[in-house]
């Protein structure tokens, strides 16, 4: 295992693995290899500055993982080369994504984070200082599943924002999004559906009715 003492300005002491572009200062060069080698399928993966391509869907393991980047302008997860769900979970496990930018293909059906269809999973999601663009939906729960999420200081630009907080057919009372200090933008064409108030727990955000709408989520009162 390489020494991490030479990485200036980065707190990686608690990281299980570090992903980077040079094996002199990291454990792995790809996110896939880091996830595949996590002990007991859990831990913290710190991603140094750089652009890291994902060419296949990432099925998250049955263990809590924190993916921590070096900043939204520094760590780029580029999944723009294919049309797929970027991260998928079939487990009732919480995953965290912080300090990074994720780029999708922009194609119909592209999803950032989804519960696996038919699994009955209710994964937890935490996003902090996370920029997501180029996907049809950010968080998606098909019938029989749900996503429980907390997002803070995030910027999401998606084609179908209304359905990003629940599946098209899932029970609207299932799953919640607790959001603050974030900007959510619908960039798709045509009229979209509504965001159900019980699902999105954010000050002043109740309904999205047209493409191009921007919702700036304010801080929640203490």
C-alpha positions, 0 to 999 in steps of 0.5 A: 500500500502506498503512503498517503503522506505526500498528498498535500491539502487532502485528508485521506487518512480515513479513506479505504482507497484513493483513486487517481491518475497516477499510481504513485499517489493512489491505490487504483486508477479506476472507480470500478477497481476501487469498489471491487476491492473494498473490504466487506463491500464498504468504506470510503473511496477518495477520488483525486482531481481528474476525469474518470470515465465510466463505460458500464453501469455500476452495481453498488455492493451491499455495504455503505460507501462514501464516494468523496471527490476533491471538488466539483471543479476538480473531480469529474465522473464522465459517463457521457459515452454510454446510455445507461443507469450510472449507479444502481442499488438492490440493497437497503444501504446508504451511499454518499456522493460528495464534492464531484461532478457527474456527467451523463449521456443526456440520452432518454433513459439515462439515470444517475442513481436508481433502485434496481427494478424488482428488487424492492430496495429502498437505498439511502442517498446523500449528496453534498456539493454534487453537480449532476448534468446530462441525465434524464433523471437523478434519483429514480425508484421503479415500482416496488422500490423507493429512494430516501435522499438528503441533498445539500449544496447541489446543482442538478440539471436534468431532462425530467426533474419531476420524475427525478424524485420518484418513479413514474409508477411508484406510489407517491407516498413512498420515499422522500427527498430532504433538500437544502441550499441547492439548485434543481433545473429541468432542461428538457422540452415539453411539459413535465409532471409535478413534484409531490409535496410529501416527497420533496421536503424543501422550503418553497418547492412544491411543483414543477410544471414546465421545462426550463423551470429552476427551483432554488431550494432555500435553507431549512429553518432550524 
